[in-house]
Amino acid sequence: MDANTSTATEKARDVTAPPQSAAEVERPTGKREHVQLKLKRIPLDKWDALVATFDGVCQEMTAVFAKRRWPKVDLEPVVMLNKGEAVAGALVMIQRLPLGLAKLAIVKWGPALRNETGGQCQAIYAQAIDLLVEEYAEKRGMMLSVMARAPRRKGAECVEFLAWRGFRRGSGLLFPERYMVKLRYDDKVLRAGLLQKWRYHLGKSEKEDLVFEHAAPDRLPEFDRLYQAMADRKKFPDYSAYDTLPDLLASTSEALRPELFFVTKDGQLLAGAVIFTAGRTAVYLYGATADEALPLRAGYFMHWQIMRWLRDNTGADLYDLGGTDGFQGLRQFKKGMVGSTGIIAPVPPIYNFASNPLALFVGTAAYAARDAVQQTKRFINWMRTDMARPNQER
């Protein structure tokens, strides 16, 4: 029995919530190798090719995504060099606040590390944060906002370090949990890790003569029709970045292009999914099913096949299923898929740092105003009778 197999009976791990403030944590301990990094800005058109080689890459830190998703912000790619080699990086978004009073420097899901398994990871991350603070908060007088990814394991220290470093906890998500499947098991162990009810539905689906396909990008119009039909049927409020998908699929970096998958029966399209596969964490971006998919349990069949495909064809060791947007049915499906071996972890809230009191005041007020607008929109959607209402307890 190998090391992976021996951990198959572990329970899914709920990583604990991040600390509220720097006062709640002591200085992170543990031996760290010394590294001396230098920060360097690089041209935007060079960023995607570089970050595609990073273990910590995700779609939201790519230029092709950010230019479409946030067209009004200035994008500044920066890398952290160790002896001339890029070991970390971030796509910093510069947001100008009203009346020109201040600017925000936003690092979303970063800084990303080129190698997440090396012995210097903690030291590199800590010094990357120091360099961002020096450049954006101290030299340029901005409020620096860091949005970390959901931790891949217990003991991940990024949030603890941010709090100790003097960052203040800011806005968080209403339903922050992310559901992540561990991929590096053989079929027997991977299947045994699924919760019993999920395995039951999967077994039923495998008797329905369903066909799994890895599709070419030019079949996106088929997925789009399926996605739009499902959105009209289920009436879910869509807060996603779905309009960025054509840009991602047309990325000049092949590694950053998402993969498209379909499930059919007798030639009829039943289910589809779009998966980001670069880096060590594959991400479920979008999925859709037809009316006929439910009794055939096509969604179970599709995700099982995707898990196996990712294991066999990518370097990812986790499959991030995303969140639930507050819908209990999604939570049950994803929790069953995470099973006894995966990870359920919250996306940390934003952490903010400013050396300039005015930047801190204006930046904090800007986030408060944004949160108020978002809460109003959610309330309006909740009141609408033609929209599905979130039913998951917070």
ABEGO torsion letter per residue (X at the ends): XBAAAAAAABBBBBBBBBBABAAABBBBBEBBBBBBBBBBBBBAAAAAAAAAABAABBAAABAAAAAAABAABBBBBBBBBBGGBBABBBBBBBBBBBGGABBBBBBBGOBBBABAABAAAAAAAAAAAAAAAAAAAAAAGBBBBBBBBBBABBGBAAAAAAAAAGBBBBBBBABABBBBBBABBBAAAAAAABBAAAAAAAAAAAAAGBBBBBBBAAAAAAAAAAAAAAAAAAGBBBABAAAAAAAAAABABAAABBBBBBBBBGGBBABBBBBBABEABBBBABBBBBAAAAAAGAAAAAAAAAAAAAAAABABABBBAEBAGGBAAAAAAAAAAAEAABBBBBBBBBBBBBABAAAAAAAAAAAAAAAAAAAAAAAAAAABAABBBBABBX
